[in-house]
Amino acid sequence: MEAFLLSTSIVALAEVGDKTQLLAFLLAAKFRKPLPIVLGILVATLANHAGAGALGAWLTSLLAPGTLRWILGLSFLAMAVWILVPDELEEDEAKLARFGVFGTTVVAFFLAEMGDKTQVATVALAAQYQALAAVVAGTTLGMMIANVPAVLLGDRIAEKIPVRLVHGIAAAIFAALGIATLLGAGESLGL
């Protein structure tokens, strides 16, 4: 349950102001069809985060526990810094393919998540907790918590969210995870 709740909260916080949230605003403004956009976000996120989570789980079988602990601890600290860097939607990601609303959303979101903060966080969380289903479900729910309101409410809420504060909270959580991991938290999990 801890892996699910932490994955949900970290990703929901990290996603505020992220390029995929900007993409959600863009898709909502362009198509004005919330249901296929929301379903497209869900499908793309499940596919992307399942792959990222599987990679994280696989890494635990390759690395010695001490090595994995250092990699994870430093990765969480790096995520704490990275989360403070504002995202911008790149022009390539803003150019939408013509696959219909659902298809465009799936392709655009899947590609936008490649190498994104939340994908890297999913790898690290899956390696840390060794609970693939809980982490993928949590990170996916976190993405939906952040992006569904962006699709449904669009510009009405975009300017009211204190993005810097939310990112600061997410960075603090990642930093705490990094420090705790480096200090030995998770040793009962074999890290």
N, CA and C atoms as a LAMMPS dump frame, in Angstrom:
ITEM: TIMESTEP
0
ITEM: NUMBER OF ATOMS
573
ITEM: BOX BOUNDS ff ff ff
-5.0000000000000000e+02 5.0000000000000000e+02
-5.0000000000000000e+02 5.0000000000000000e+02
-5.0000000000000000e+02 5.0000000000000000e+02
ITEM: ATOMS id mol type element x y z
1 1 1 N 0.821 -1.188 0
2 1 2 C 0 0 0
3 1 3 C 0.867 1.255 0
4 2 1 N 1.999 1.19 0.73
5 2 2 C 2.906 2.333 0.782
6 2 3 C 3.43 2.677 -0.611
7 3 1 N 3.81 1.65 -1.383
8 3 2 C 4.329 1.894 -2.736
9 3 3 C 3.269 2.569 -3.599
10 4 1 N 2.032 2.133 -3.489
11 4 2 C 0.937 2.717 -4.268
12 4 3 C 0.702 4.171 -3.883
13 5 1 N 0.567 4.432 -2.581
14 5 2 C 0.26 5.787 -2.113
15 5 3 C 1.394 6.763 -2.398
16 6 1 N 2.627 6.336 -2.176
17 6 2 C 3.763 7.214 -2.433
18 6 3 C 3.916 7.469 -3.932
19 7 1 N 3.753 6.444 -4.733
20 7 2 C 3.844 6.606 -6.196
21 7 3 C 2.768 7.555 -6.702
22 8 1 N 1.568 7.413 -6.182
23 8 2 C 0.465 8.3 -6.587
24 8 3 C 0.776 9.746 -6.236
25 9 1 N 1.161 9.974 -4.988
26 9 2 C 1.363 11.359 -4.552
27 9 3 C 2.563 12.011 -5.223
28 10 1 N 3.651 11.291 -5.371
29 10 2 C 4.841 11.879 -6.003
30 10 3 C 4.539 12.259 -7.445
31 11 1 N 3.928 11.371 -8.186
32 11 2 C 3.663 11.661 -9.6
33 11 3 C 2.6 12.744 -9.751
34 12 1 N 1.579 12.721 -8.928
35 12 2 C 0.563 13.781 -9.016
36 12 3 C 1.19 15.155 -8.779
37 13 1 N 2.076 15.252 -7.803
38 13 2 C 2.757 16.518 -7.53
39 13 3 C 3.752 16.87 -8.633
40 14 1 N 4.528 15.88 -9.062
41 14 2 C 5.551 16.135 -10.076
42 14 3 C 4.944 16.533 -11.414
43 15 1 N 3.748 16.08 -11.675
44 15 2 C 3.11 16.308 -12.966
45 15 3 C 2.55 17.721 -13.124
46 16 1 N 2.327 18.421 -12.022
47 16 2 C 1.788 19.782 -12.109
48 16 3 C 2.804 20.67 -12.82
49 17 1 N 2.396 21.25 -13.932
50 17 2 C 3.276 22.106 -14.721
51 17 3 C 4.222 21.352 -15.634
52 18 1 N 4.147 20.022 -15.63
53 18 2 C 5.004 19.196 -16.479
54 18 3 C 4.554 19.306 -17.934
55 19 1 N 5.439 18.911 -18.855
56 19 2 C 5.094 19.047 -20.272
57 19 3 C 3.897 18.197 -20.672
58 20 1 N 3.688 17.069 -19.995
59 20 2 C 2.514 16.277 -20.342
60 20 3 C 1.231 16.949 -19.86
61 21 1 N 1.303 17.699 -18.764
62 21 2 C 0.125 18.465 -18.356
63 21 3 C -0.125 19.601 -19.351
64 22 1 N 0.943 20.212 -19.827
65 22 2 C 0.792 21.23 -20.874
66 22 3 C 0.183 20.608 -22.132
67 23 1 N 0.603 19.388 -22.438
68 23 2 C 0.042 18.674 -23.584
69 23 3 C -1.446 18.398 -23.367
70 24 1 N -1.838 18.06 -22.147
71 24 2 C -3.257 17.833 -21.847
72 24 3 C -4.064 19.105 -22.099
73 25 1 N -3.548 20.241 -21.658
74 25 2 C -4.215 21.523 -21.927
75 25 3 C -4.343 21.757 -23.432
76 26 1 N -3.258 21.489 -24.156
77 26 2 C -3.243 21.708 -25.61
78 26 3 C -4.264 20.816 -26.32
79 27 1 N -4.284 19.54 -25.962
80 27 2 C -5.238 18.613 -26.579
81 27 3 C -6.678 19.002 -26.264
82 28 1 N -6.927 19.412 -25.025
83 28 2 C -8.278 19.823 -24.634
84 28 3 C -8.716 21.055 -25.413
85 29 1 N -7.805 21.994 -25.59
86 29 2 C -8.141 23.216 -26.33
87 29 3 C -8.364 22.925 -27.812
88 30 1 N -7.556 22.015 -28.363
89 30 2 C -7.651 21.715 -29.794
90 30 3 C -8.885 20.892 -30.134
91 31 1 N -9.146 19.845 -29.368
92 31 2 C -10.197 18.898 -29.739
93 31 3 C -11.525 19.103 -29.015
94 32 1 N -11.503 19.606 -27.812
95 32 2 C -12.719 19.834 -27.025
96 32 3 C -13.591 18.576 -26.905
97 33 1 N -12.917 17.431 -26.748
98 33 2 C -13.59 16.141 -26.538
99 33 3 C -12.893 15.452 -25.363
100 34 1 N -13.319 15.735 -24.153
101 34 2 C -12.585 15.252 -22.982
102 34 3 C -12.496 13.729 -22.839
103 35 1 N -13.553 12.993 -23.111
104 35 2 C -13.534 11.555 -22.858
105 35 3 C -12.45 10.825 -23.66
106 36 1 N -12.341 10.997 -24.987
107 36 2 C -11.269 10.292 -25.686
108 36 3 C -9.875 10.772 -25.28
109 37 1 N -9.757 12.025 -24.853
110 37 2 C -8.452 12.521 -24.4
111 37 3 C -8.075 11.848 -23.086
112 38 1 N -9.008 11.802 -22.145
113 38 2 C -8.745 11.168 -20.851
114 38 3 C -8.418 9.684 -21.043
115 39 1 N -9.184 8.99 -21.878
116 39 2 C -8.909 7.565 -22.137
117 39 3 C -7.56 7.38 -22.821
118 40 1 N -7.207 8.281 -23.724
119 40 2 C -5.902 8.223 -24.387
120 40 3 C -4.758 8.422 -23.406
121 41 1 N -4.933 9.347 -22.476
122 41 2 C -3.918 9.574 -21.435
123 41 3 C -3.758 8.317 -20.587
124 42 1 N -4.878 7.696 -20.221
125 42 2 C -4.839 6.481 -19.414
126 42 3 C -4.099 5.354 -20.125
127 43 1 N -4.435 5.099 -21.378
128 43 2 C -3.792 4.012 -22.14
129 43 3 C -2.301 4.275 -22.322
130 44 1 N -1.949 5.501 -22.701
131 44 2 C -0.538 5.836 -22.913
132 44 3 C 0.259 5.728 -21.619
133 45 1 N -0.32 6.196 -20.527
134 45 2 C 0.371 6.158 -19.244
135 45 3 C 0.549 4.725 -18.757
136 46 1 N -0.496 3.918 -18.869
137 46 2 C -0.372 2.511 -18.462
138 46 3 C 0.731 1.805 -19.247
139 47 1 N 0.753 2.005 -20.555
140 47 2 C 1.773 1.355 -21.389
141 47 3 C 3.175 1.856 -21.028
142 48 1 N 3.32 3.155 -20.922
143 48 2 C 4.626 3.74 -20.648
144 48 3 C 5.122 3.368 -19.259
145 49 1 N 4.273 3.499 -18.26
146 49 2 C 4.704 3.235 -16.894
147 49 3 C 4.852 1.744 -16.615
148 50 1 N 4.103 0.899 -17.307
149 50 2 C 4.305 -0.547 -17.142
150 50 3 C 5.697 -0.933 -17.634
151 51 1 N 6.106 -0.374 -18.758
152 51 2 C 7.461 -0.633 -19.263
153 51 3 C 8.524 -0.089 -18.327
154 52 1 N 8.312 1.124 -17.828
155 52 2 C 9.273 1.732 -16.908
156 52 3 C 9.342 0.947 -15.6
157 53 1 N 8.188 0.539 -15.087
158 53 2 C 8.158 -0.242 -13.855
159 53 3 C 8.836 -1.596 -14.033
160 54 1 N 8.607 -2.229 -15.167
161 54 2 C 9.254 -3.52 -15.447
162 54 3 C 10.771 -3.354 -15.503
163 55 1 N 11.233 -2.262 -16.086
164 55 2 C 12.671 -1.984 -16.122
165 55 3 C 13.215 -1.836 -14.703
166 56 1 N 12.503 -1.092 -13.865
167 56 2 C 12.932 -0.924 -12.482
168 56 3 C 12.975 -2.239 -11.73
169 57 1 N 11.962 -3.062 -11.912
170 57 2 C 11.923 -4.367 -11.253
171 57 3 C 13.056 -5.269 -11.759
172 58 1 N 13.338 -5.208 -13.044
173 58 2 C 14.405 -6.014 -13.645
174 58 3 C 15.772 -5.602 -13.11
175 59 1 N 15.964 -4.292 -12.914
176 59 2 C 17.245 -3.804 -12.41
177 59 3 C 17.578 -4.39 -11.049
178 60 1 N 16.549 -4.665 -10.24
179 60 2 C 16.812 -5.231 -8.915
180 60 3 C 17.412 -6.627 -9.003
181 61 1 N 17.155 -7.327 -10.106
182 61 2 C 17.72 -8.666 -10.267
183 61 3 C 19.15 -8.621 -10.814
184 62 1 N 19.565 -7.491 -11.362
185 62 2 C 20.897 -7.373 -11.956
186 62 3 C 21.957 -6.839 -11.002
187 63 1 N 21.533 -5.984 -10.085
188 63 2 C 22.49 -5.264 -9.265
189 63 3 C 22.527 -5.791 -7.843
190 64 1 N 23.711 -5.72 -7.256
191 64 2 C 23.867 -6.099 -5.856
192 64 3 C 23.085 -5.098 -4.994
193 65 1 N 22.541 -5.545 -3.866
194 65 2 C 21.731 -4.652 -3.037
195 65 3 C 22.425 -3.338 -2.651
196 66 1 N 23.684 -3.385 -2.286
197 66 2 C 24.403 -2.166 -1.912
198 66 3 C 24.543 -1.203 -3.079
199 67 1 N 24.846 -1.73 -4.243
200 67 2 C 24.977 -0.907 -5.448
201 67 3 C 23.64 -0.296 -5.812
202 68 1 N 22.594 -1.101 -5.761
203 68 2 C 21.252 -0.621 -6.087
204 68 3 C 20.824 0.481 -5.118
205 69 1 N 21.15 0.316 -3.839
206 69 2 C 20.8 1.334 -2.843
207 69 3 C 21.43 2.675 -3.201
208 70 1 N 22.703 2.676 -3.585
209 70 2 C 23.374 3.926 -3.949
210 70 3 C 22.803 4.525 -5.228
211 71 1 N 22.546 3.686 -6.208
212 71 2 C 21.964 4.175 -7.467
213 71 3 C 20.594 4.786 -7.21
214 72 1 N 19.766 4.089 -6.436
215 72 2 C 18.426 4.6 -6.146
216 72 3 C 18.482 5.881 -5.319
217 73 1 N 19.298 5.884 -4.288
218 73 2 C 19.41 7.072 -3.446
219 73 3 C 19.848 8.29 -4.241
220 74 1 N 20.866 8.123 -5.064
221 74 2 C 21.34 9.239 -5.889
222 74 3 C 20.323 9.609 -6.969
223 75 1 N 19.603 8.61 -7.479
224 75 2 C 18.556 8.896 -8.481
225 75 3 C 17.431 9.729 -7.874
226 76 1 N 17.018 9.395 -6.663
227 76 2 C 15.97 10.18 -6
228 76 3 C 16.443 11.61 -5.746
229 77 1 N 17.706 11.774 -5.351
230 77 2 C 18.242 13.127 -5.136
231 77 3 C 18.298 13.902 -6.462
232 78 1 N 18.696 13.214 -7.533
233 78 2 C 18.717 13.863 -8.853
234 78 3 C 17.303 14.267 -9.275
235 79 1 N 16.314 13.415 -8.981
236 79 2 C 14.924 13.748 -9.304
237 79 3 C 14.47 14.982 -8.521
238 80 1 N 14.949 15.117 -7.281
239 80 2 C 14.585 16.285 -6.47
240 80 3 C 15.056 17.568 -7.133
241 81 1 N 16.242 17.523 -7.714
242 81 2 C 16.769 18.703 -8.418
243 81 3 C 16.039 18.891 -9.74
244 82 1 N 15.869 17.802 -10.492
245 82 2 C 15.264 17.867 -11.827
246 82 3 C 13.836 18.402 -11.765
247 83 1 N 13.112 18.049 -10.727
248 83 2 C 11.708 18.461 -10.613
249 83 3 C 11.58 19.977 -10.494
250 84 1 N 12.648 20.632 -10.045
251 84 2 C 12.619 22.088 -9.897
252 84 3 C 12.884 22.827 -11.212
253 85 1 N 13.293 22.092 -12.253
254 85 2 C 13.539 22.693 -13.564
255 85 3 C 12.22 22.725 -14.329
256 86 1 N 11.757 23.919 -14.716
257 86 2 C 10.466 24.004 -15.422
258 86 3 C 10.51 23.286 -16.774
259 87 1 N 9.405 22.637 -17.09
260 87 2 C 9.272 21.959 -18.376
261 87 3 C 8.644 22.892 -19.392
262 88 1 N 9.002 22.651 -20.644
263 88 2 C 8.352 23.339 -21.758
264 88 3 C 7.924 22.279 -22.746
265 89 1 N 6.817 22.504 -23.371
266 89 2 C 6.344 21.584 -24.39
267 89 3 C 7.124 21.857 -25.664
268 90 1 N 7.837 20.844 -26.157
269 90 2 C 8.627 21.014 -27.373
270 90 3 C 7.718 21.029 -28.587
271 91 1 N 8.157 21.741 -29.622
272 91 2 C 7.325 21.879 -30.814
273 91 3 C 7.015 20.53 -31.449
274 92 1 N 7.978 19.606 -31.422
275 92 2 C 7.744 18.283 -32.01
276 92 3 C 6.588 17.581 -31.328
277 93 1 N 6.487 17.745 -29.995
278 93 2 C 5.418 17.091 -29.244
279 93 3 C 4.088 17.807 -29.42
280 94 1 N 4.159 19.075 -29.771
281 94 2 C 2.932 19.847 -29.957
282 94 3 C 2.301 19.584 -31.329
283 95 1 N 3.102 19.124 -32.285
284 95 2 C 2.558 18.794 -33.608
285 95 3 C 1.801 17.475 -33.482
286 96 1 N 0.536 17.531 -33.715
287 96 2 C -0.298 16.367 -33.467
288 96 3 C -0.526 15.565 -34.74
289 97 1 N -0.335 14.261 -34.616
290 97 2 C -0.595 13.364 -35.741
291 97 3 C -2.101 13.29 -35.968
292 98 1 N -2.484 12.797 -37.081
293 98 2 C -3.913 12.724 -37.426
294 98 3 C -4.442 11.299 -37.27
295 99 1 N -4.577 10.881 -36.01
296 99 2 C -5.088 9.549 -35.701
297 99 3 C -6.413 9.631 -34.966
298 100 1 N -7.102 10.723 -35.076
299 100 2 C -8.307 10.936 -34.289
300 100 3 C -7.909 11.406 -32.907
301 101 1 N -8.875 11.808 -32.126
302 101 2 C -8.603 12.376 -30.807
303 101 3 C -7.928 11.343 -29.903
304 102 1 N -8.495 10.147 -29.8
305 102 2 C -7.944 9.107 -28.939
306 102 3 C -6.542 8.709 -29.384
307 103 1 N -6.378 8.382 -30.652
308 103 2 C -5.089 7.942 -31.177
309 103 3 C -4.012 9.011 -31.048
310 104 1 N -4.377 10.239 -31.345
311 104 2 C -3.427 11.344 -31.211
312 104 3 C -2.977 11.491 -29.768
313 105 1 N -3.922 11.384 -28.84
314 105 2 C -3.591 11.504 -27.42
315 105 3 C -2.666 10.377 -26.981
316 106 1 N -2.964 9.143 -27.374
317 106 2 C -2.128 7.999 -26.991
318 106 3 C -0.699 8.202 -27.496
319 107 1 N -0.559 8.498 -28.774
320 107 2 C 0.774 8.663 -29.364
321 107 3 C 1.504 9.843 -28.728
322 108 1 N 0.838 10.979 -28.634
323 108 2 C 1.49 12.18 -28.103
324 108 3 C 1.914 11.987 -26.641
325 109 1 N 1.03 11.402 -25.82
326 109 2 C 1.36 11.21 -24.408
327 109 3 C 2.436 10.161 -24.22
328 110 1 N 2.363 9.08 -24.973
329 110 2 C 3.386 8.039 -24.843
330 110 3 C 4.757 8.616 -25.176
331 111 1 N 4.851 9.346 -26.269
332 111 2 C 6.13 9.931 -26.672
333 111 3 C 6.599 11.017 -25.708
334 112 1 N 5.677 11.828 -25.223
335 112 2 C 6.046 12.898 -24.29
336 112 3 C 6.573 12.328 -22.967
337 113 1 N 6.108 11.143 -22.584
338 113 2 C 6.541 10.532 -21.323
339 113 3 C 7.899 9.838 -21.439
340 114 1 N 8.372 9.595 -22.647
341 114 2 C 9.654 8.911 -22.818
342 114 3 C 10.771 9.771 -22.224
343 115 1 N 11.451 9.247 -21.225
344 115 2 C 12.541 9.954 -20.58
345 115 3 C 12.093 11.102 -19.692
346 116 1 N 10.784 11.231 -19.47
347 116 2 C 10.254 12.311 -18.644
348 116 3 C 10.474 11.986 -17.164
349 117 1 N 10.324 13.001 -16.329
350 117 2 C 10.534 12.841 -14.893
351 117 3 C 9.688 11.719 -14.306
352 118 1 N 8.44 11.653 -14.702
353 118 2 C 7.558 10.649 -14.096
354 118 3 C 7.915 9.238 -14.568
355 119 1 N 8.447 9.101 -15.777
356 119 2 C 8.874 7.787 -16.231
357 119 3 C 10.115 7.341 -15.451
358 120 1 N 11.058 8.246 -15.269
359 120 2 C 12.26 7.932 -14.496
360 120 3 C 11.884 7.628 -13.05
361 121 1 N 10.95 8.391 -12.503
362 121 2 C 10.484 8.139 -11.135
363 121 3 C 9.849 6.754 -11.036
364 122 1 N 9.114 6.351 -12.051
365 122 2 C 8.477 5.028 -12.045
366 122 3 C 9.531 3.929 -12.02
367 123 1 N 10.599 4.079 -12.796
368 123 2 C 11.696 3.1 -12.776
369 123 3 C 12.272 3.002 -11.365
370 124 1 N 12.576 4.163 -10.776
371 124 2 C 13.195 4.178 -9.451
372 124 3 C 12.259 3.634 -8.372
373 125 1 N 11 4.01 -8.424
374 125 2 C 10.049 3.534 -7.415
375 125 3 C 9.829 2.027 -7.523
376 126 1 N 9.757 1.506 -8.748
377 126 2 C 9.581 0.06 -8.927
378 126 3 C 10.801 -0.695 -8.402
379 127 1 N 11.995 -0.13 -8.618
380 127 2 C 13.203 -0.772 -8.094
381 127 3 C 13.243 -0.681 -6.571
382 128 1 N 12.841 0.451 -6.043
383 128 2 C 12.872 0.664 -4.587
384 128 3 C 11.902 -0.269 -3.864
385 129 1 N 10.679 -0.344 -4.345
386 129 2 C 9.641 -1.073 -3.619
387 129 3 C 9.446 -2.514 -4.079
388 130 1 N 9.953 -2.855 -5.234
389 130 2 C 9.779 -4.198 -5.783
390 130 3 C 8.316 -4.619 -5.745
391 131 1 N 7.457 -3.676 -6.116
392 131 2 C 6.008 -3.901 -6.136
393 131 3 C 5.492 -3.311 -7.455
394 132 1 N 5.748 -4.006 -8.534
395 132 2 C 5.475 -3.498 -9.884
396 132 3 C 4.04 -3.028 -10.054
397 133 1 N 3.078 -3.861 -9.714
398 133 2 C 1.671 -3.499 -9.93
399 133 3 C 1.279 -2.274 -9.096
400 134 1 N 1.706 -2.223 -7.849
401 134 2 C 1.357 -1.094 -6.982
402 134 3 C 1.97 0.202 -7.481
403 135 1 N 3.221 0.142 -7.934
404 135 2 C 3.895 1.344 -8.427
405 135 3 C 3.258 1.817 -9.735
406 136 1 N 3.022 0.911 -10.666
407 136 2 C 2.417 1.305 -11.949
408 136 3 C 1.005 1.844 -11.729
409 137 1 N 0.236 1.193 -10.875
410 137 2 C -1.109 1.697 -10.576
411 137 3 C -1.028 3.071 -9.92
412 138 1 N -0.09 3.238 -9.006
413 138 2 C 0.058 4.522 -8.319
414 138 3 C 0.526 5.634 -9.235
415 139 1 N 1.547 5.371 -10.044
416 139 2 C 2.036 6.424 -10.936
417 139 3 C 0.997 6.761 -11.999
418 140 1 N 0.248 5.778 -12.443
419 140 2 C -0.809 6.036 -13.419
420 140 3 C -1.919 6.875 -12.786
421 141 1 N -2.31 6.525 -11.573
422 141 2 C -3.331 7.321 -10.88
423 141 3 C -2.835 8.751 -10.664
424 142 1 N -1.577 8.903 -10.295
425 142 2 C -1.001 10.234 -10.124
426 142 3 C -1.065 11.055 -11.406
427 143 1 N -0.769 10.419 -12.529
428 143 2 C -0.876 11.105 -13.829
429 143 3 C -2.312 11.522 -14.095
430 144 1 N -3.241 10.653 -13.777
431 144 2 C -4.652 10.961 -14.031
432 144 3 C -5.135 12.081 -13.103
433 145 1 N -4.695 12.065 -11.851
434 145 2 C -5.084 13.112 -10.905
435 145 3 C -4.62 14.485 -11.405
436 146 1 N -3.438 14.531 -11.983
437 146 2 C -2.899 15.808 -12.458
438 146 3 C -3.461 16.214 -13.814
439 147 1 N -3.722 15.245 -14.683
440 147 2 C -4.066 15.585 -16.067
441 147 3 C -5.553 15.633 -16.376
442 148 1 N -6.374 14.867 -15.682
443 148 2 C -7.812 14.911 -15.963
444 148 3 C -8.39 16.301 -15.697
445 149 1 N -8.042 16.932 -14.552
446 149 2 C -8.545 18.306 -14.38
447 149 3 C -8.043 19.261 -15.46
448 150 1 N -6.831 19.03 -15.942
449 150 2 C -6.303 19.871 -17.021
450 150 3 C -7.158 19.734 -18.271
451 151 1 N -7.611 18.518 -18.534
452 151 2 C -8.456 18.284 -19.705
453 151 3 C -9.854 18.862 -19.48
454 152 1 N -10.413 18.627 -18.318
455 152 2 C -11.793 19.037 -18.054
456 152 3 C -11.96 20.536 -17.792
457 153 1 N -11.012 21.121 -17.101
458 153 2 C -11.164 22.513 -16.702
459 153 3 C -10.255 23.481 -17.46
460 154 1 N -9.231 22.938 -18.092
461 154 2 C -8.365 23.719 -18.953
462 154 3 C -7.856 25.005 -18.358
463 155 1 N -8.018 26.06 -19.102
464 155 2 C -7.463 27.361 -18.737
465 155 3 C -8.028 27.921 -17.44
466 156 1 N -9.2 27.471 -17.036
467 156 2 C -9.813 28.008 -15.819
468 156 3 C -8.995 27.721 -14.569
469 157 1 N -8.215 26.596 -14.577
470 157 2 C -7.429 26.275 -13.386
471 157 3 C -5.932 26.461 -13.587
472 158 1 N -5.478 26.569 -14.814
473 158 2 C -4.042 26.604 -15.093
474 158 3 C -3.319 27.708 -14.337
475 159 1 N -3.915 28.859 -14.267
476 159 2 C -3.249 29.992 -13.651
477 159 3 C -3.433 30.032 -12.137
478 160 1 N -4.248 29.163 -11.576
479 160 2 C -4.527 29.188 -10.139
480 160 3 C -3.688 28.191 -9.344
481 161 1 N -2.934 27.353 -10.03
482 161 2 C -2.138 26.335 -9.358
483 161 3 C -0.752 26.918 -9.067
484 162 1 N -0.305 26.902 -7.799
485 162 2 C 1.031 27.409 -7.463
486 162 3 C 2.103 26.375 -7.845
487 163 1 N 2.47 26.362 -9.113
488 163 2 C 3.35 25.333 -9.663
489 163 3 C 4.67 25.246 -8.898
490 164 1 N 5.271 26.368 -8.582
491 164 2 C 6.565 26.341 -7.883
492 164 3 C 6.428 25.686 -6.509
493 165 1 N 5.356 25.986 -5.801
494 165 2 C 5.139 25.383 -4.488
495 165 3 C 4.946 23.87 -4.617
496 166 1 N 4.126 23.464 -5.558
497 166 2 C 3.863 22.038 -5.762
498 166 3 C 5.151 21.313 -6.14
499 167 1 N 5.941 21.903 -7.029
500 167 2 C 7.22 21.283 -7.411
501 167 3 C 8.18 21.238 -6.228
502 168 1 N 8.158 22.269 -5.377
503 168 2 C 8.997 22.276 -4.189
504 168 3 C 8.642 21.135 -3.248
505 169 1 N 7.361 20.88 -3.084
506 169 2 C 6.911 19.773 -2.233
507 169 3 C 7.358 18.436 -2.827
508 170 1 N 7.166 18.273 -4.139
509 170 2 C 7.593 17.028 -4.796
510 170 3 C 9.101 16.849 -4.679
511 171 1 N 9.862 17.926 -4.852
512 171 2 C 11.32 17.857 -4.731
513 171 3 C 11.72 17.444 -3.315
514 172 1 N 11.037 17.98 -2.318
515 172 2 C 11.333 17.624 -0.927
516 172 3 C 11.062 16.137 -0.67
517 173 1 N 9.981 15.622 -1.251
518 173 2 C 9.669 14.194 -1.088
519 173 3 C 10.75 13.338 -1.737
520 174 1 N 11.156 13.701 -2.969
521 174 2 C 12.225 12.951 -3.647
522 174 3 C 13.528 13.029 -2.846
523 175 1 N 13.862 14.211 -2.322
524 175 2 C 15.089 14.36 -1.537
525 175 3 C 15.027 13.498 -0.278
526 176 1 N 13.888 13.487 0.391
527 176 2 C 13.732 12.662 1.591
528 176 3 C 13.877 11.179 1.249
529 177 1 N 13.291 10.766 0.142
530 177 2 C 13.436 9.369 -0.297
531 177 3 C 14.898 9.039 -0.584
532 178 1 N 15.589 9.96 -1.258
533 178 2 C 16.999 9.743 -1.579
534 178 3 C 17.845 9.608 -0.335
535 179 1 N 17.664 10.515 0.603
536 179 2 C 18.439 10.475 1.848
537 179 3 C 18.111 9.221 2.646
538 180 1 N 16.824 8.917 2.752
539 180 2 C 16.422 7.71 3.495
540 180 3 C 17.002 6.453 2.858
541 181 1 N 16.983 6.406 1.539
542 181 2 C 17.549 5.239 0.84
543 181 3 C 19.054 5.131 1.086
544 182 1 N 19.751 6.257 0.982
545 182 2 C 21.188 6.239 1.209
546 182 3 C 21.548 5.875 2.651
547 183 1 N 20.669 6.214 3.584
548 183 2 C 20.9 5.902 4.996
549 183 3 C 20.477 4.483 5.366
550 184 1 N 19.941 3.733 4.388
551 184 2 C 19.627 2.337 4.647
552 184 3 C 18.152 1.985 4.67
553 185 1 N 17.269 2.943 4.468
554 185 2 C 15.844 2.601 4.395
555 185 3 C 15.657 1.618 3.238
556 186 1 N 14.853 0.646 3.422
557 186 2 C 14.619 -0.341 2.384
558 186 3 C 15.52 -1.557 2.501
559 187 1 N 16.372 -1.599 3.545
560 187 2 C 17.232 -2.765 3.696
561 187 3 C 16.438 -4.043 3.905
562 188 1 N 15.256 -3.903 4.484
563 188 2 C 14.418 -5.09 4.664
564 188 3 C 13.929 -5.624 3.322
565 189 1 N 13.998 -4.749 2.282
566 189 2 C 13.615 -5.186 0.945
567 189 3 C 14.798 -5.788 0.197
568 190 1 N 15.971 -5.803 0.827
569 190 2 C 17.151 -6.357 0.175
570 190 3 C 17.963 -5.286 -0.523
571 191 1 N 17.696 -4.003 -0.259
572 191 2 C 18.461 -2.923 -0.907
573 191 3 C 19.635 -2.511 -0.054
